[in-house]
Amino acid sequence: MVNHFQLKGSILSYQISWEKHGVVQKFYDFISAAELVSCNEDIYGDSRFDSIHYQILDLIDVRAAETSDTTEALRVVQRVAAIDSAAAKTNPNVKIAVVARLESLGSLASLYSSELADSPWVCEIFETVAAARQWLGAAP
């Protein structure tokens, strides 16, 4: 499932791949707050969400992120963490693996992980999908 949206003149895209025990969110090129929230809403609104055990957030192919304004980037991370904390009440058994190479994305992922401190979800950051899958115990 690849979704394309028109927002302020640019096309946003991501792919959601449902697996037997989890879901992979793959983002391409440029990642925006609207795109990240939209992708999460698609997942949490799907009946399969209630039975998954992991999410892989694959940011390997992201070349740029909407992070130029530090204050806004922090607000976005806090908003996504709040949405995810609410989703954790529906399914508390989810481990999140964030795969990122851009330093800015890794920093935001670390902040996201700390924002989930009071959540039953666990989040770790990896440089490869293979390492993330090993941590999750999830075969492709």
N, C-alpha and C positions, 0 to 999 in steps of 0.2 A: 504494500500500500504506500504509494508516494503521493504526498499532498502538496499542492502548489497553491499559494495564496498571493494576492496582489495587495501590497501595503505600501503606501507612499511612493508609488512608482517602481517598486522593486518586487521581484518574484522571490518568495521564500520557499524552500523545499526541505523536506525531511522524509525519511522512510521509516515505517514501523513494521517490524517483522516479529510476528508472534511465534514462539517456540513452545514445546510441550510444557515446560516449567517456567517460562519467562518471556521477556520481550526485549527486543533490541531497538533502540532509537538511534538512527544514523542521520547525522546532519551533514550538509554540504555547503561549501564556499563561505557564506556569511551567516552568522547566527545572531538572531535578534531576540529580544525579550518576548515579543509577540509570538514568534515562532516556537520558542521553548514552552511557553504557557499553552499554546494551542496543541502542541504535541502531547503534553501531559494530560490535557483535558480529553484528547482522543483516547488515550490509554485508560484513564480512570473512569471514563464513561462506558467502557467496553465490559461486557459481562465476564470476559476471560480474566480481567484484572483480579477478581476475587480469589483466584486459585494459583496465581503465579508466585514464584519464590525469588525471582531476580529481575532486575532491569539492568541492561547494559546501555549506557549513554555514550555512543561512539562519536567523538568529535575529531577523529583523525583527519578527516577531509575538510575541516573548517580552516579557512585561510584568514578569516577576520571575524571579530566579534564586536558587538555593540557595547564596548567597554571604555570608550574614550572619556566619559564622565564617570569618575570613580564613585561619586555619591549615587548616581543613577544605577551603576552596576551593582552596588551594595544593596540598593532597594530591590532590584530584580532578583538577586540571589535570595534575599529575605522573603520575597513574595513567593518564589518557587518553593523554598523550604517550608513556608507556611501551608501552601497547597499540598505539598507532599506529606506534611505532618497530619493534615486532615485525612488524606488518603490512607495513611498508616492506621487510622482507626478502623477502616473497613478491612484492610488486609495488613496485619502487623508483621507478616512473615517474609518481608521483602529485603533482599540485600541489593545495594546499588553499586555498580562498578562504573566509574567514569573513566573513559579512555581519552586522553588529551596529550598533545605534544606542545601546543603553544603555551608559553609560560603564563600568559595572562589567563588562559582558560584553566590551567592547573591551580592558579591562585584563587580563582573564583570557585573552583571545585572544592578546594580546601575550606574556604569560607562556608560553602554549602554544607559540607560535612559537619563542621562545628555547629551550624545552625540546627542540625538534626540531633543534637546531643540529648534532648529530652524525648526523642522519638524511639520506637522500637526498631526502626530501620537502621542498618549499618551501611556506611558508605566508605569506599576506598577508591583511590585514584591510581591508574595504571598508564603505562606508555604504549601497551599493545593490547589488542583484543584477546590474544592468546593468554597473556598473563591474567587478564580479567576473568576469562573463562576458567582458568586453573583455580583461582581464588574462589570462584563461585561453585566449582565442581560441575560446570555446565558444558556439555558437548554441543557443538553447533548443530 
